[in-house]
Amino acid sequence: MSDNHDSDGWFDKPENVRKLLKVFYVICGLLVLVDFIVHRHIYHDWENIPAFYAIYGFVGCVVLVLIAKEMRKFLMRGEDYYDE
């Protein structure tokens, strides 16, 4: 066994990250296309909007990020909190 700690990890290489992002974008696009093909049993009228769940998920993530940014203002400790 060799202890080679100098080698970069898979996610440290920018070309691998770009490949992974492309795969994620393709998967997201396919899921939006499948939304037009697969029949869903809806309970509310707004679920008939094309790509409703993709839009709903995106808006939900944006709202979570905005809430977290506001929470950071009163939850964050100073840089020297543990050094006091």
ABEGO torsion letter per residue (X at the ends): XBBBAABBBAAABAAAAAAAAAAAAAAAAAAAAAAAABBBBBABAAAABBGAAAAAAAAAAAAAAAAAAAAAAAABBBAAAAAX
